[in-house]
Amino acid sequence: MINNESIVEEVVGQFGQKVFGFEEPFGLLTFTTNASDLIEVVGFLKNHPQFKFGFLTDLAGIHFPDNTGGELCSVCMLHSWENNIRVRIKVFVPISDPKVPTLTTLFAAANWQERETFDFYGIEYIGHPNLKRILNMEDMDYFPMRKEYPLEDATREDKIDALFGR
């Protein structure tokens, strides 16, 4: 029977120290790998004869400003339709060199998802066939989803805290 435990055993048996940080929030198997090992790990899960993670559900970015050396995270979620099971894989990269290999070689659907993640977080997907902004203007010199900007303008005087439940 295929379950999170059997997937962990198989993945750790194949990759050892290249995969780490295993957890199961809400039953969703989640683990971390290095950018240099991502293609190999995802390819293994996709082509595994029993697991068959043949569907890329989502690919997104997250900014962790306090995680020195791994401020940006590229997260992909894979789904096995046959086994009705999902897995989430994280790759942390430094904000100074945010490079992750593209998954477009394995999943055509990664194309737009990687462009969106690049557009909002600045994660560069190495080998992507057309990595350019997809929703924001090309001349933007910043990445709007990074947590580098205050949520509100502290100089505004037209907002009364009492009206906002504060």
VEXPATI-407579 format. One record per residue: residue number from 0; x, y negated, z of N, C-alpha, C in turn. Coordinates in steps of 0.2 Angstrom, whole numbers. Atoms other than C-alpha are relative to their C-alpha. Layout:
<pt num="NUM" n_u="X" n_v="Y" n_w="Z" ca_u="X" ca_v="Y" ca_w="Z" c_u="X" c_v="Y" c_w="Z"/>
...
//
This chain:
<pt num="0" n_u="4" n_v="6" n_w="0" ca_u="0" ca_v="0" ca_w="0" c_u="4" c_v="-6" c_w="0"/>
<pt num="1" n_u="-3" n_v="6" n_w="1" ca_u="6" ca_v="-17" ca_w="-5" c_u="-2" c_v="-5" c_w="5"/>
<pt num="2" n_u="2" n_v="5" n_w="-5" ca_u="6" ca_v="-30" ca_w="10" c_u="6" c_v="-4" c_w="1"/>
<pt num="3" n_u="-5" n_v="5" n_w="-1" ca_u="17" ca_v="-44" ca_w="16" c_u="7" c_v="4" c_w="3"/>
<pt num="4" n_u="-5" n_v="-4" n_w="-3" ca_u="28" ca_v="-31" ca_w="26" c_u="4" c_v="3" c_w="-6"/>
<pt num="5" n_u="-4" n_v="-3" n_w="5" ca_u="32" ca_v="-21" ca_w="11" c_u="3" c_v="-4" c_w="-5"/>
<pt num="6" n_u="-3" n_v="5" n_w="4" ca_u="36" ca_v="-36" ca_w="0" c_u="6" c_v="-3" c_w="3"/>
<pt num="7" n_u="-6" n_v="2" n_w="-4" ca_u="48" ca_v="-42" ca_w="14" c_u="6" c_v="5" c_w="-1"/>
<pt num="8" n_u="-5" n_v="-6" n_w="1" ca_u="57" ca_v="-25" ca_w="14" c_u="3" c_v="0" c_w="-6"/>
<pt num="9" n_u="-3" n_v="0" n_w="6" ca_u="59" ca_v="-25" ca_w="-4" c_u="4" c_v="-6" c_w="-2"/>
<pt num="10" n_u="-4" n_v="6" n_w="1" ca_u="65" ca_v="-43" ca_w="-6" c_u="6" c_v="0" c_w="4"/>
<pt num="11" n_u="-6" n_v="0" n_w="-4" ca_u="77" ca_v="-42" ca_w="8" c_u="5" c_v="6" c_w="-2"/>
<pt num="12" n_u="-4" n_v="-5" n_w="2" ca_u="83" ca_v="-25" ca_w="2" c_u="4" c_v="-2" c_w="-7"/>
<pt num="13" n_u="-3" n_v="2" n_w="6" ca_u="86" ca_v="-33" ca_w="-15" c_u="5" c_v="-6" c_w="0"/>
<pt num="14" n_u="-4" n_v="7" n_w="0" ca_u="93" ca_v="-50" ca_w="-10" c_u="4" c_v="-1" c_w="6"/>
<pt num="15" n_u="-4" n_v="1" n_w="-7" ca_u="99" ca_v="-49" ca_w="8" c_u="0" c_v="-7" c_w="2"/>
<pt num="16" n_u="0" n_v="6" n_w="-3" ca_u="105" ca_v="-65" ca_w="14" c_u="-2" c_v="-6" c_w="-5"/>
<pt num="17" n_u="3" n_v="5" n_w="5" ca_u="99" ca_v="-74" ca_w="-2" c_u="-7" c_v="-3" c_w="2"/>
<pt num="18" n_u="6" n_v="2" n_w="-2" ca_u="82" ca_v="-75" ca_w="6" c_u="-1" c_v="0" c_w="7"/>
<pt num="19" n_u="0" n_v="1" n_w="-7" ca_u="78" ca_v="-81" ca_w="23" c_u="-6" c_v="-4" c_w="2"/>
<pt num="20" n_u="5" n_v="4" n_w="-2" ca_u="66" ca_v="-90" ca_w="34" c_u="-7" c_v="3" c_w="-1"/>
<pt num="21" n_u="6" n_v="-3" n_w="2" ca_u="52" ca_v="-78" ca_w="32" c_u="-6" c_v="-2" c_w="6"/>
<pt num="22" n_u="5" n_v="2" n_w="-4" ca_u="35" ca_v="-83" ca_w="40" c_u="-7" c_v="2" c_w="-3"/>
<pt num="23" n_u="7" n_v="-2" n_w="3" ca_u="16" ca_v="-79" ca_w="37" c_u="-5" c_v="-5" c_w="3"/>
<pt num="24" n_u="5" n_v="5" n_w="-3" ca_u="6" ca_v="-95" ca_w="41" c_u="-7" c_v="2" c_w="-4"/>
<pt num="25" n_u="6" n_v="-2" n_w="2" ca_u="-12" ca_v="-90" ca_w="39" c_u="0" c_v="6" c_w="-5"/>
<pt num="26" n_u="0" n_v="-6" n_w="3" ca_u="-7" ca_v="-73" ca_w="32" c_u="4" c_v="-1" c_w="-7"/>
<pt num="27" n_u="-4" n_v="1" n_w="6" ca_u="3" ca_v="-81" ca_w="17" c_u="7" c_v="1" c_w="1"/>
<pt num="28" n_u="-7" n_v="-1" n_w="0" ca_u="20" ca_v="-74" ca_w="15" c_u="4" c_v="-6" c_w="-3"/>
<pt num="29" n_u="-4" n_v="6" n_w="2" ca_u="32" ca_v="-88" ca_w="14" c_u="8" c_v="1" c_w="2"/>
<pt num="30" n_u="-7" n_v="0" n_w="-2" ca_u="51" ca_v="-88" ca_w="13" c_u="4" c_v="-5" c_w="-4"/>
<pt num="31" n_u="-5" n_v="5" n_w="3" ca_u="66" ca_v="-99" ca_w="7" c_u="5" c_v="4" c_w="-3"/>
<pt num="32" n_u="-6" n_v="-2" n_w="3" ca_u="80" ca_v="-96" ca_w="-5" c_u="4" c_v="-6" c_w="-2"/>
<pt num="33" n_u="-4" n_v="6" n_w="3" ca_u="94" ca_v="-106" ca_w="-13" c_u="-2" c_v="-1" c_w="-7"/>
<pt num="34" n_u="1" n_v="2" n_w="7" ca_u="92" ca_v="-115" ca_w="-29" c_u="3" c_v="4" c_w="-5"/>
<pt num="35" n_u="-4" n_v="-5" n_w="5" ca_u="105" ca_v="-104" ca_w="-37" c_u="-3" c_v="7" c_w="0"/>
<pt num="36" n_u="3" n_v="-6" n_w="0" ca_u="95" ca_v="-89" ca_w="-33" c_u="-7" c_v="0" c_w="-2"/>
<pt num="37" n_u="7" n_v="1" n_w="1" ca_u="78" ca_v="-95" ca_w="-37" c_u="-3" c_v="4" c_w="-6"/>
<pt num="38" n_u="2" n_v="-3" n_w="6" ca_u="77" ca_v="-88" ca_w="-55" c_u="0" c_v="8" c_w="1"/>
<pt num="39" n_u="-1" n_v="-7" n_w="-1" ca_u="83" ca_v="-71" ca_w="-50" c_u="-6" c_v="3" c_w="5"/>
<pt num="40" n_u="5" n_v="-2" n_w="-5" ca_u="71" ca_v="-70" ca_w="-35" c_u="-7" c_v="0" c_w="-3"/>
<pt num="41" n_u="6" n_v="1" n_w="3" ca_u="56" ca_v="-76" ca_w="-44" c_u="-1" c_v="5" c_w="-6"/>
<pt num="42" n_u="0" n_v="-5" n_w="5" ca_u="60" ca_v="-65" ca_w="-59" c_u="-1" c_v="7" c_w="2"/>
<pt num="43" n_u="1" n_v="-6" n_w="-3" ca_u="61" ca_v="-50" ca_w="-48" c_u="-7" c_v="1" c_w="2"/>
<pt num="44" n_u="7" n_v="-1" n_w="-3" ca_u="44" ca_v="-53" ca_w="-40" c_u="-5" c_v="1" c_w="-6"/>
<pt num="45" n_u="5" n_v="0" n_w="5" ca_u="36" ca_v="-56" ca_w="-57" c_u="1" c_v="7" c_w="-4"/>
<pt num="46" n_u="-1" n_v="-7" n_w="4" ca_u="44" ca_v="-40" ca_w="-66" c_u="0" c_v="6" c_w="5"/>
<pt num="47" n_u="1" n_v="-6" n_w="-4" ca_u="42" ca_v="-29" ca_w="-51" c_u="-5" c_v="5" c_w="-2"/>
<pt num="48" n_u="5" n_v="-5" n_w="3" ca_u="33" ca_v="-13" ca_w="-56" c_u="-7" c_v="1" c_w="4"/>
<pt num="49" n_u="6" n_v="-1" n_w="-4" ca_u="21" ca_v="-13" ca_w="-41" c_u="-3" c_v="-7" c_w="2"/>
<pt num="50" n_u="3" n_v="6" n_w="-3" ca_u="20" ca_v="-31" ca_w="-35" c_u="-3" c_v="-4" c_w="-6"/>
<pt num="51" n_u="3" n_v="3" n_w="6" ca_u="17" ca_v="-39" ca_w="-52" c_u="-2" c_v="-7" c_w="1"/>
<pt num="52" n_u="2" n_v="7" n_w="-1" ca_u="17" ca_v="-58" ca_w="-47" c_u="1" c_v="-3" c_w="-7"/>
<pt num="53" n_u="0" n_v="2" n_w="7" ca_u="13" ca_v="-63" ca_w="-65" c_u="-3" c_v="-7" c_w="-1"/>
<pt num="54" n_u="3" n_v="7" n_w="1" ca_u="4" ca_v="-80" ca_w="-61" c_u="3" c_v="-5" c_w="5"/>
<pt num="55" n_u="-3" n_v="6" n_w="-4" ca_u="12" ca_v="-96" ca_w="-55" c_u="-6" c_v="-4" c_w="1"/>
<pt num="56" n_u="6" n_v="4" n_w="-2" ca_u="-2" ca_v="-104" ca_w="-45" c_u="1" c_v="-7" c_w="0"/>
<pt num="57" n_u="-1" n_v="7" n_w="-2" ca_u="6" ca_v="-120" ca_w="-40" c_u="8" c_v="-1" c_w="0"/>
<pt num="58" n_u="-7" n_v="2" n_w="-1" ca_u="23" ca_v="-129" ca_w="-40" c_u="0" c_v="-7" c_w="2"/>
<pt num="59" n_u="1" n_v="6" n_w="-2" ca_u="25" ca_v="-144" ca_w="-30" c_u="6" c_v="-2" c_w="4"/>
<pt num="60" n_u="-5" n_v="3" n_w="-4" ca_u="37" ca_v="-155" ca_w="-20" c_u="-2" c_v="-2" c_w="7"/>
<pt num="61" n_u="2" n_v="2" n_w="-6" ca_u="38" ca_v="-160" ca_w="-2" c_u="7" c_v="-4" c_w="2"/>
<pt num="62" n_u="-5" n_v="4" n_w="-2" ca_u="49" ca_v="-174" ca_w="6" c_u="1" c_v="1" c_w="8"/>
<pt num="63" n_u="-2" n_v="-1" n_w="-7" ca_u="57" ca_v="-170" ca_w="23" c_u="6" c_v="-5" c_w="2"/>
<pt num="64" n_u="-6" n_v="5" n_w="-1" ca_u="67" ca_v="-186" ca_w="27" c_u="5" c_v="2" c_w="6"/>
<pt num="65" n_u="-5" n_v="-2" n_w="-6" ca_u="74" ca_v="-179" ca_w="44" c_u="4" c_v="6" c_w="-1"/>
<pt num="66" n_u="-3" n_v="-6" n_w="1" ca_u="80" ca_v="-163" ca_w="36" c_u="6" c_v="-1" c_w="-4"/>
<pt num="67" n_u="-6" n_v="3" n_w="4" ca_u="98" ca_v="-169" ca_w="32" c_u="3" c_v="6" c_w="-4"/>
<pt num="68" n_u="-3" n_v="-4" n_w="5" ca_u="105" ca_v="-160" ca_w="17" c_u="-5" c_v="5" c_w="-3"/>
<pt num="69" n_u="6" n_v="-3" n_w="4" ca_u="88" ca_v="-153" ca_w="12" c_u="-6" c_v="-4" c_w="1"/>
<pt num="70" n_u="6" n_v="5" n_w="-1" ca_u="77" ca_v="-168" ca_w="12" c_u="-6" c_v="2" c_w="-5"/>
<pt num="71" n_u="5" n_v="-2" n_w="5" ca_u="68" ca_v="-162" ca_w="-4" c_u="-1" c_v="7" c_w="0"/>
<pt num="72" n_u="1" n_v="-7" n_w="1" ca_u="59" ca_v="-146" ca_w="-6" c_u="-5" c_v="2" c_w="-6"/>
<pt num="73" n_u="4" n_v="-3" n_w="5" ca_u="52" ca_v="-137" ca_w="-21" c_u="-3" c_v="6" c_w="2"/>
<pt num="74" n_u="4" n_v="-6" n_w="-3" ca_u="38" ca_v="-125" ca_w="-17" c_u="-3" c_v="3" c_w="-6"/>
<pt num="75" n_u="4" n_v="-3" n_w="5" ca_u="31" ca_v="-112" ca_w="-29" c_u="-4" c_v="5" c_w="3"/>
<pt num="76" n_u="4" n_v="-5" n_w="-3" ca_u="17" ca_v="-101" ca_w="-26" c_u="-2" c_v="5" c_w="-6"/>
<pt num="77" n_u="1" n_v="-5" n_w="5" ca_u="15" ca_v="-84" ca_w="-35" c_u="-6" c_v="4" c_w="2"/>
<pt num="78" n_u="6" n_v="-4" n_w="-2" ca_u="-1" ca_v="-73" ca_w="-36" c_u="1" c_v="6" c_w="-4"/>
<pt num="79" n_u="0" n_v="-6" n_w="3" ca_u="-2" ca_v="-55" ca_w="-40" c_u="-8" c_v="2" c_w="-1"/>
<pt num="80" n_u="8" n_v="-1" n_w="1" ca_u="-20" ca_v="-53" ca_w="-48" c_u="-1" c_v="8" c_w="1"/>
<pt num="81" n_u="1" n_v="-7" n_w="-1" ca_u="-18" ca_v="-34" ca_w="-48" c_u="-1" c_v="2" c_w="8"/>
<pt num="82" n_u="-1" n_v="-2" n_w="-7" ca_u="-14" ca_v="-33" ca_w="-29" c_u="-4" c_v="-5" c_w="4"/>
<pt num="83" n_u="4" n_v="5" n_w="-4" ca_u="-24" ca_v="-49" ca_w="-24" c_u="5" c_v="-2" c_w="6"/>
<pt num="84" n_u="-4" n_v="2" n_w="-5" ca_u="-9" ca_v="-55" ca_w="-14" c_u="4" c_v="-6" c_w="-3"/>
<pt num="85" n_u="-4" n_v="6" n_w="2" ca_u="1" ca_v="-72" ca_w="-14" c_u="6" c_v="0" c_w="4"/>
<pt num="86" n_u="-6" n_v="1" n_w="-3" ca_u="18" ca_v="-77" ca_w="-10" c_u="2" c_v="-7" c_w="-1"/>
<pt num="87" n_u="-3" n_v="7" n_w="1" ca_u="26" ca_v="-95" ca_w="-7" c_u="7" c_v="0" c_w="1"/>
<pt num="88" n_u="-7" n_v="0" n_w="0" ca_u="44" ca_v="-98" ca_w="-11" c_u="3" c_v="-7" c_w="1"/>
<pt num="89" n_u="-2" n_v="7" n_w="0" ca_u="53" ca_v="-114" ca_w="-5" c_u="8" c_v="0" c_w="-1"/>
<pt num="90" n_u="-7" n_v="1" n_w="2" ca_u="70" ca_v="-121" ca_w="-11" c_u="1" c_v="-7" c_w="3"/>
<pt num="91" n_u="-1" n_v="7" n_w="-2" ca_u="77" ca_v="-136" ca_w="-1" c_u="7" c_v="-2" c_w="-3"/>
<pt num="92" n_u="-5" n_v="4" n_w="3" ca_u="89" ca_v="-148" ca_w="-9" c_u="2" c_v="-7" c_w="3"/>
<pt num="93" n_u="-1" n_v="6" n_w="-3" ca_u="98" ca_v="-163" ca_w="-4" c_u="-3" c_v="-6" c_w="-4"/>
<pt num="94" n_u="2" n_v="6" n_w="4" ca_u="91" ca_v="-180" ca_w="-9" c_u="5" c_v="-3" c_w="-5"/>
<pt num="95" n_u="-6" n_v="3" n_w="4" ca_u="108" ca_v="-185" ca_w="-16" c_u="1" c_v="4" c_w="-6"/>
<pt num="96" n_u="-1" n_v="-4" n_w="6" ca_u="108" ca_v="-171" ca_w="-28" c_u="-6" c_v="5" c_w="-1"/>
<pt num="97" n_u="6" n_v="-4" n_w="0" ca_u="90" ca_v="-164" ca_w="-31" c_u="-1" c_v="4" c_w="-6"/>
<pt num="98" n_u="0" n_v="-5" n_w="7" ca_u="93" ca_v="-150" ca_w="-44" c_u="-2" c_v="7" c_w="2"/>
<pt num="99" n_u="3" n_v="-7" n_w="-1" ca_u="83" ca_v="-134" ca_w="-45" c_u="-1" c_v="2" c_w="-7"/>
<pt num="100" n_u="1" n_v="-2" n_w="7" ca_u="83" ca_v="-123" ca_w="-60" c_u="-8" c_v="1" c_w="-2"/>
<pt num="101" n_u="7" n_v="0" n_w="3" ca_u="67" ca_v="-123" ca_w="-71" c_u="-3" c_v="7" c_w="0"/>
<pt num="102" n_u="4" n_v="-7" n_w="1" ca_u="54" ca_v="-109" ca_w="-70" c_u="-3" c_v="1" c_w="-6"/>
<pt num="103" n_u="4" n_v="0" n_w="6" ca_u="48" ca_v="-113" ca_w="-87" c_u="3" c_v="6" c_w="-4"/>
<pt num="104" n_u="-2" n_v="-6" n_w="3" ca_u="59" ca_v="-98" ca_w="-93" c_u="-4" c_v="6" c_w="2"/>
<pt num="105" n_u="4" n_v="-5" n_w="-2" ca_u="48" ca_v="-87" ca_w="-83" c_u="-8" c_v="-1" c_w="-1"/>
<pt num="106" n_u="7" n_v="2" n_w="0" ca_u="31" ca_v="-96" ca_w="-83" c_u="-1" c_v="-7" c_w="-4"/>
<pt num="107" n_u="2" n_v="6" n_w="4" ca_u="25" ca_v="-108" ca_w="-97" c_u="-3" c_v="-5" c_w="4"/>
<pt num="108" n_u="4" n_v="5" n_w="-4" ca_u="14" ca_v="-116" ca_w="-84" c_u="4" c_v="-4" c_w="5"/>
<pt num="109" n_u="-5" n_v="5" n_w="-4" ca_u="29" ca_v="-123" ca_w="-74" c_u="1" c_v="-6" c_w="-3"/>
<pt num="110" n_u="-2" n_v="6" n_w="4" ca_u="31" ca_v="-136" ca_w="-88" c_u="-3" c_v="-6" c_w="3"/>
<pt num="111" n_u="4" n_v="6" n_w="-3" ca_u="18" ca_v="-149" ca_w="-82" c_u="1" c_v="0" c_w="7"/>
<pt num="112" n_u="-1" n_v="0" n_w="-7" ca_u="20" ca_v="-144" ca_w="-64" c_u="7" c_v="-3" c_w="2"/>
<pt num="113" n_u="-7" n_v="2" n_w="-1" ca_u="39" ca_v="-147" ca_w="-64" c_u="0" c_v="-8" c_w="-2"/>
<pt num="114" n_u="0" n_v="7" n_w="2" ca_u="36" ca_v="-164" ca_w="-73" c_u="-3" c_v="-4" c_w="5"/>
<pt num="115" n_u="3" n_v="3" n_w="-5" ca_u="24" ca_v="-169" ca_w="-60" c_u="4" c_v="-1" c_w="6"/>
<pt num="116" n_u="-4" n_v="0" n_w="-6" ca_u="35" ca_v="-165" ca_w="-46" c_u="6" c_v="-4" c_w="-1"/>
<pt num="117" n_u="-6" n_v="5" n_w="2" ca_u="50" ca_v="-174" ca_w="-55" c_u="-3" c_v="-7" c_w="1"/>
<pt num="118" n_u="3" n_v="7" n_w="0" ca_u="38" ca_v="-189" ca_w="-57" c_u="-1" c_v="-3" c_w="7"/>
<pt num="119" n_u="2" n_v="2" n_w="-7" ca_u="33" ca_v="-190" ca_w="-39" c_u="6" c_v="0" c_w="5"/>
<pt num="120" n_u="-5" n_v="-1" n_w="-5" ca_u="48" ca_v="-184" ca_w="-30" c_u="7" c_v="0" c_w="-2"/>
<pt num="121" n_u="-7" n_v="1" n_w="3" ca_u="63" ca_v="-185" ca_w="-41" c_u="4" c_v="7" c_w="0"/>
<pt num="122" n_u="-3" n_v="-7" n_w="1" ca_u="67" ca_v="-166" ca_w="-41" c_u="2" c_v="1" c_w="-7"/>
<pt num="123" n_u="-2" n_v="-2" n_w="7" ca_u="77" ca_v="-162" ca_w="-57" c_u="0" c_v="7" c_w="-1"/>
<pt num="124" n_u="0" n_v="-7" n_w="2" ca_u="73" ca_v="-146" ca_w="-65" c_u="4" c_v="2" c_w="-5"/>
<pt num="125" n_u="-5" n_v="-1" n_w="5" ca_u="88" ca_v="-140" ca_w="-74" c_u="-2" c_v="5" c_w="-5"/>
<pt num="126" n_u="2" n_v="-4" n_w="6" ca_u="85" ca_v="-133" ca_w="-91" c_u="-7" c_v="-1" c_w="-2"/>
<pt num="127" n_u="7" n_v="2" n_w="2" ca_u="67" ca_v="-140" ca_w="-92" c_u="0" c_v="-3" c_w="-7"/>
<pt num="128" n_u="0" n_v="2" n_w="7" ca_u="63" ca_v="-143" ca_w="-110" c_u="-2" c_v="-7" c_w="-2"/>
<pt num="129" n_u="2" n_v="7" n_w="1" ca_u="55" ca_v="-160" ca_w="-108" c_u="-1" c_v="-4" c_w="7"/>
<pt num="130" n_u="1" n_v="3" n_w="-6" ca_u="58" ca_v="-167" ca_w="-91" c_u="0" c_v="-8" c_w="0"/>
<pt num="131" n_u="1" n_v="7" n_w="0" ca_u="51" ca_v="-184" ca_w="-91" c_u="-6" c_v="-2" c_w="4"/>
<pt num="132" n_u="6" n_v="2" n_w="-4" ca_u="38" ca_v="-194" ca_w="-81" c_u="-7" c_v="2" c_w="-4"/>
<pt num="133" n_u="7" n_v="-3" n_w="3" ca_u="20" ca_v="-187" ca_w="-84" c_u="-6" c_v="-5" c_w="2"/>
<pt num="134" n_u="5" n_v="4" n_w="-2" ca_u="9" ca_v="-199" ca_w="-74" c_u="2" c_v="-7" c_w="1"/>
<pt num="135" n_u="-2" n_v="7" n_w="-2" ca_u="19" ca_v="-214" ca_w="-69" c_u="4" c_v="-3" c_w="-6"/>
<pt num="136" n_u="-3" n_v="4" n_w="6" ca_u="27" ca_v="-227" ca_w="-81" c_u="7" c_v="2" c_w="0"/>
<pt num="137" n_u="-7" n_v="-2" n_w="1" ca_u="44" ca_v="-222" ca_w="-88" c_u="5" c_v="-5" c_w="3"/>
<pt num="138" n_u="-5" n_v="5" n_w="-3" ca_u="52" ca_v="-238" ca_w="-81" c_u="0" c_v="0" c_w="7"/>
<pt num="139" n_u="0" n_v="0" n_w="-7" ca_u="48" ca_v="-234" ca_w="-63" c_u="7" c_v="2" c_w="2"/>
<pt num="140" n_u="-7" n_v="-2" n_w="-3" ca_u="65" ca_v="-233" ca_w="-53" c_u="-1" c_v="3" c_w="7"/>
<pt num="141" n_u="0" n_v="-3" n_w="-7" ca_u="58" ca_v="-225" ca_w="-38" c_u="-5" c_v="6" c_w="-1"/>
<pt num="142" n_u="4" n_v="-6" n_w="0" ca_u="48" ca_v="-209" ca_w="-33" c_u="-6" c_v="-1" c_w="5"/>
<pt num="143" n_u="5" n_v="3" n_w="-5" ca_u="31" ca_v="-214" ca_w="-25" c_u="-2" c_v="5" c_w="5"/>
<pt num="144" n_u="2" n_v="-5" n_w="-5" ca_u="28" ca_v="-198" ca_w="-15" c_u="5" c_v="1" c_w="6"/>
<pt num="145" n_u="-5" n_v="-1" n_w="-5" ca_u="44" ca_v="-199" ca_w="-5" c_u="-2" c_v="-4" c_w="6"/>
<pt num="146" n_u="2" n_v="4" n_w="-6" ca_u="42" ca_v="-205" ca_w="13" c_u="5" c_v="-5" c_w="1"/>
<pt num="147" n_u="-5" n_v="6" n_w="-1" ca_u="53" ca_v="-220" ca_w="11" c_u="-3" c_v="-7" c_w="0"/>
<pt num="148" n_u="4" n_v="6" n_w="0" ca_u="39" ca_v="-233" ca_w="11" c_u="-5" c_v="0" c_w="6"/>
<pt num="149" n_u="5" n_v="0" n_w="-5" ca_u="28" ca_v="-239" ca_w="25" c_u="-7" c_v="2" c_w="-3"/>
<pt num="150" n_u="7" n_v="-1" n_w="2" ca_u="10" ca_v="-233" ca_w="24" c_u="-4" c_v="-6" c_w="-1"/>
<pt num="151" n_u="4" n_v="6" n_w="0" ca_u="3" ca_v="-250" ca_w="27" c_u="5" c_v="-6" c_w="0"/>
<pt num="152" n_u="-4" n_v="6" n_w="0" ca_u="9" ca_v="-268" ca_w="25" c_u="-1" c_v="-3" c_w="7"/>
<pt num="153" n_u="0" n_v="3" n_w="-7" ca_u="13" ca_v="-274" ca_w="43" c_u="-1" c_v="-7" c_w="0"/>
<pt num="154" n_u="1" n_v="7" n_w="0" ca_u="12" ca_v="-292" ca_w="37" c_u="-7" c_v="-2" c_w="-1"/>
<pt num="155" n_u="6" n_v="2" n_w="2" ca_u="-6" ca_v="-291" ca_w="32" c_u="-4" c_v="-3" c_w="6"/>
<pt num="156" n_u="4" n_v="3" n_w="-6" ca_u="-18" ca_v="-302" ca_w="43" c_u="-7" c_v="1" c_w="-1"/>
<pt num="157" n_u="7" n_v="-1" n_w="1" ca_u="-34" ca_v="-297" ca_w="35" c_u="-3" c_v="6" c_w="2"/>
<pt num="158" n_u="2" n_v="-6" n_w="-2" ca_u="-35" ca_v="-280" ca_w="43" c_u="-1" c_v="0" c_w="8"/>
<pt num="159" n_u="1" n_v="0" n_w="-7" ca_u="-43" ca_v="-279" ca_w="60" c_u="0" c_v="7" c_w="3"/>
<pt num="160" n_u="-1" n_v="-7" n_w="-3" ca_u="-38" ca_v="-263" ca_w="70" c_u="-7" c_v="2" c_w="2"/>
<pt num="161" n_u="6" n_v="-3" n_w="-3" ca_u="-55" ca_v="-262" ca_w="78" c_u="-5" c_v="2" c_w="-5"/>
<pt num="162" n_u="5" n_v="-2" n_w="6" ca_u="-64" ca_v="-261" ca_w="61" c_u="2" c_v="7" c_w="-3"/>
<pt num="163" n_u="-3" n_v="-6" n_w="3" ca_u="-53" ca_v="-246" ca_w="57" c_u="1" c_v="6" c_w="5"/>
<pt num="164" n_u="0" n_v="-5" n_w="-5" ca_u="-56" ca_v="-236" ca_w="73" c_u="6" c_v="1" c_w="4"/>
<pt num="165" n_u="-6" n_v="0" n_w="-4" ca_u="-40" ca_v="-241" ca_w="81" c_u="0" c_v="-4" c_w="6"/>
//
